[in-house]
Amino acid sequence: MKKVFIAIPIIVLLSGCATKATPEGKKTRQIDMSWKNSCVYIGSSQTSSAIKFGAQGNHETVRNNMKNETAENGGNAYMVNDFISDGMGHFSASFEMYKCPETKYHVPKKYDALEKLKKLYDKDVITEKEYKAEKFKLLNQYQ
């Protein structure tokens, strides 16, 4: 009987349960730099995993902490600045929180600018030469 009682705490300790994402946290998403100007900045923060056994659980804990904190602050997206591992299963991250447009797909700014430029050309506000020159600049600017 004593062997069973000793084994249970060891199994629980080694399992290293990860922090779960809240229902609101699950609705957040990670974004990259291309989204940054389309979103409203909320703030920045840092999070880390507690010392536990099981690197996967700690990695997931840090990801879920970012999601949960973003949602708690009224955001729906986060951008990771640094995600660091100490090599022993402990992770930490610094991240920024944003409120982004509710869209499944991100349209890069260059397409918005090209569309506006084309409308100017179609309305004869600019010449074909100006249109081509500006189009060339836009395509090179957003590479």
Secondary structure as GFF3:
##gff-version 3
##sequence-region A 1 143
A	DSSP	alpha_helix	2	15	.	.	.	ID=ss1
A	DSSP	three_ten_helix	25	27	.	.	.	ID=ss2
A	DSSP	beta_strand	29	30	.	.	.	ID=ss3
A	DSSP	three_ten_helix	33	38	.	.	.	ID=ss4
A	DSSP	beta_strand	40	48	.	.	.	ID=ss5
A	DSSP	alpha_helix	55	72	.	.	.	ID=ss6
A	DSSP	beta_strand	77	85	.	.	.	ID=ss7
A	DSSP	beta_strand	91	99	.	.	.	ID=ss8
A	DSSP	alpha_helix	109	122	.	.	.	ID=ss9
A	DSSP	alpha_helix	128	141	.	.	.	ID=ss10
###
